[in-house]
Amino acid sequence: QGTEVQADYVPLLNSLAAYGWQLTCVLPTPVVKTCREGNLSTKQIVFLQRPSLPQKAKKRESKVSNL
């Protein structure tokens, strides 16, 4: 109540996007810390996923068909 949450995931997402990672979910946790200035900080769990790569799927299929 009466608080503003600020989260900047842009640097993280930009650095991982080059490798195909995408943000899927952010879960807040009950962990809250207060710094000397009185600011509150929380920990959050960030879930990322990367779509399967078609080339690797083709390689797996060829290996299975050769067996």
Buried (B, 14 or more C-beta within 10 A) or exposed (E): EEEEEEEEEEEEBEEBEEEEBEBEEEEEEEEEEEEEEEEEEEEEEEEBEEEEEEEEEEEEEEEEEEE
